[in-house]
């Protein structure tokens, strides 16, 4: 295949994608399905290569296309759409990797805190009251929530592992743990205020 033919083919594709983008921007949102069909594989290759985790890559793929749709007005017609959406993919993955690194750091700090707390020869009265309130509040949690807290903070499981145990998505597992932490904090504060 000659270079000029390849260039003509790329130009035709650019014209087609520009037309699709114009239609989507004009309100024909169903046309975005065609964008996904055309670019799913190239985006998947970027995401999977960076994350090296099938389940996380599958979730991230969806996020990339959501982000692309939300920022479609920023795409300059006539430019290389594939390069544009791959850059969105790389940015999404970089944000996810930074977020999980922060979570891992927080989890490690919490683990160290617990180790110090439990290895101290004597707990202060305030610590003892706090730990008693925490134990009582954990005892009031529904079984699913209590198990999720145990898996995350005592056994150190990842959100992906917890999601599999709960037969749900990683996002749902994260949201569940976030809600449970809030409930525990409110419960502990209430108990300590009454003590």
C-alpha positions as CSV (number, residue, x, y, z in Angstrom):
1,X,0.0,0.0,0.0
2,X,1.5,3.3,-1.0
3,X,2.1,6.2,1.5
4,X,-0.3,8.5,-0.5
5,X,-3.1,5.9,-0.3
6,X,-2.5,5.5,3.5
7,X,-2.6,9.3,3.9
8,X,-5.8,9.5,1.8
9,X,-7.4,6.7,4.0
10,X,-6.4,8.6,7.2
11,X,-7.9,11.8,5.8
12,X,-11.1,10.0,5.0
13,X,-11.2,8.6,8.5
14,X,-10.6,12.1,10.0
15,X,-13.5,13.4,7.9
16,X,-15.8,10.6,9.1
17,X,-14.9,11.1,12.7
18,X,-15.4,14.8,12.4
19,X,-18.8,14.3,10.9
20,X,-19.7,11.9,13.8
21,X,-18.4,14.5,16.4
22,X,-20.5,17.2,14.8
23,X,-23.6,15.0,14.9
24,X,-23.0,14.2,18.6
25,X,-22.4,17.8,19.5
26,X,-25.6,18.6,17.5
27,X,-27.6,16.3,19.9
28,X,-27.4,12.9,18.2
29,X,-25.9,11.3,21.2
30,X,-26.6,7.8,20.0
31,X,-23.8,8.4,17.4
32,X,-21.3,8.0,20.3
33,X,-21.8,4.3,20.2
34,X,-20.0,4.3,16.8
35,X,-17.1,6.3,18.4
36,X,-16.8,3.6,21.0
37,X,-17.0,0.8,18.4
38,X,-14.2,2.4,16.4
39,X,-11.8,3.3,19.2
40,X,-12.5,0.6,21.9
41,X,-9.6,-1.6,20.9
42,X,-6.9,1.1,20.6
43,X,-8.0,2.6,24.0
44,X,-8.1,-0.9,25.6
45,X,-4.5,-1.5,24.5
46,X,-3.3,1.7,26.2
47,X,-5.3,1.1,29.4
48,X,-4.5,-2.6,29.7
49,X,-0.7,-2.0,29.1
50,X,-0.6,0.6,31.8
51,X,-2.8,-1.1,34.5
52,X,-1.9,-4.8,33.7
53,X,-5.2,-5.8,35.5
54,X,-8.1,-7.1,33.4
55,X,-10.9,-6.1,35.7
56,X,-9.6,-2.6,36.5
57,X,-8.8,-2.1,32.8
58,X,-12.4,-3.0,31.8
59,X,-13.7,-0.4,34.3
60,X,-11.2,2.2,33.2
61,X,-12.2,1.7,29.6
62,X,-15.7,2.8,30.4
63,X,-14.4,5.8,32.4
64,X,-12.2,6.9,29.4
65,X,-15.2,7.0,27.1
66,X,-17.3,8.8,29.7
67,X,-14.6,11.4,30.0
68,X,-14.2,11.7,26.3
69,X,-17.9,12.2,25.9
70,X,-18.0,14.9,28.6
71,X,-15.1,16.7,27.0
72,X,-16.1,16.2,23.4
73,X,-16.5,20.0,23.0
74,X,-12.7,20.3,23.6
75,X,-11.8,18.1,20.6
76,X,-10.5,20.2,17.7
77,X,-12.1,19.0,14.4
78,X,-9.5,18.0,11.9
79,X,-7.1,16.6,14.5
80,X,-6.3,12.9,15.2
81,X,-9.2,11.7,17.3
82,X,-7.4,8.4,18.2
83,X,-4.4,10.3,19.6
84,X,-6.8,12.6,21.5
85,X,-8.7,9.8,23.1
86,X,-5.5,7.8,23.9
87,X,-4.2,10.8,25.8
88,X,-7.5,10.9,27.8
89,X,-6.9,7.2,28.5
90,X,-3.3,7.8,29.7
91,X,-4.5,10.7,31.9
92,X,-7.3,8.5,33.4
93,X,-4.9,5.7,34.2
94,X,-2.3,8.1,35.7
95,X,-5.1,9.6,38.0
96,X,-6.2,6.1,39.0
97,X,-2.6,5.0,39.8
98,X,-2.0,8.1,41.9
99,X,-5.3,7.6,43.8
100,X,-4.6,3.9,44.6
101,X,-1.0,4.9,45.7
102,X,-2.6,7.5,48.1
103,X,-5.0,4.9,49.4
104,X,-2.3,2.4,49.9
105,X,-0.3,5.0,51.9
106,X,-3.3,5.8,54.0
107,X,-4.0,2.1,54.7
108,X,-0.3,1.5,55.7
109,X,-0.5,4.5,58.0
110,X,-3.7,3.2,59.6
111,X,-2.1,-0.3,60.0
112,X,1.0,1.2,61.7
113,X,-1.3,3.2,64.0
114,X,-3.2,0.1,65.0
115,X,0.0,-1.8,65.6
116,X,1.2,0.9,67.9
117,X,-2.1,1.1,69.6
118,X,-2.4,-2.6,70.3
119,X,1.3,-3.1,71.2
120,X,1.3,-0.4,73.8
121,X,1.6,-2.0,77.3
122,X,-1.3,0.1,78.7
123,X,-3.8,2.1,76.8
124,X,-4.8,5.5,78.1
125,X,-8.3,5.9,79.4
126,X,-9.3,8.0,76.3
127,X,-7.9,5.2,74.0
128,X,-9.7,2.6,76.0
129,X,-13.0,4.5,75.7
130,X,-12.4,5.0,72.0
131,X,-11.7,1.3,71.4
132,X,-14.7,0.3,73.4
133,X,-16.9,2.6,71.3
134,X,-15.4,1.3,68.1
135,X,-16.0,-2.3,69.1
136,X,-19.6,-1.6,70.1
137,X,-20.3,0.3,66.9
138,X,-18.7,-2.5,64.8
139,X,-20.9,-4.9,66.6
140,X,-24.0,-3.0,65.3
141,X,-22.9,-3.1,61.7
142,X,-24.8,-5.3,59.2
143,X,-22.8,-8.5,58.5
144,X,-21.8,-7.4,54.9
145,X,-20.5,-4.1,56.1
146,X,-18.6,-5.6,59.1
147,X,-17.0,-8.2,56.8
148,X,-16.0,-5.5,54.3
149,X,-14.3,-3.5,57.1
150,X,-12.6,-6.6,58.3
151,X,-11.3,-7.5,54.8
152,X,-10.0,-4.0,54.2
153,X,-8.6,-2.8,57.5
154,X,-7.6,-6.0,59.3
155,X,-6.7,-8.3,56.4
156,X,-5.5,-5.6,54.0
157,X,-7.4,-6.8,51.0
158,X,-7.6,-4.5,47.9
159,X,-10.9,-3.1,46.7
160,X,-10.8,-5.5,43.8
161,X,-10.6,-8.5,46.2
162,X,-13.4,-7.1,48.4
163,X,-15.6,-6.5,45.3
164,X,-15.1,-10.2,44.3
165,X,-16.0,-11.4,47.8
166,X,-19.1,-9.3,47.8
167,X,-20.0,-10.1,44.1
168,X,-20.1,-6.5,43.2
169,X,-18.0,-3.9,41.3
170,X,-14.8,-2.2,42.7
171,X,-16.6,1.1,42.7
172,X,-19.5,-0.3,44.7
173,X,-17.1,-1.8,47.2
174,X,-15.3,1.5,47.6
175,X,-18.6,3.3,48.1
176,X,-19.8,0.7,50.7
177,X,-16.6,1.1,52.7
178,X,-16.8,4.9,52.5
179,X,-20.4,4.8,53.9
180,X,-19.4,2.3,56.6
181,X,-16.5,4.5,57.7
182,X,-18.9,7.5,58.0
183,X,-21.4,5.4,60.0
184,X,-18.7,4.2,62.3
185,X,-17.3,7.7,62.9
186,X,-20.8,9.1,63.7
187,X,-21.6,6.1,66.0
188,X,-18.3,6.5,67.9
189,X,-18.7,10.2,68.3
190,X,-22.2,9.7,69.6
191,X,-21.1,7.1,72.1
192,X,-18.1,9.1,73.3
193,X,-20.3,12.2,73.8
194,X,-22.6,10.2,76.0
195,X,-19.8,8.6,78.1
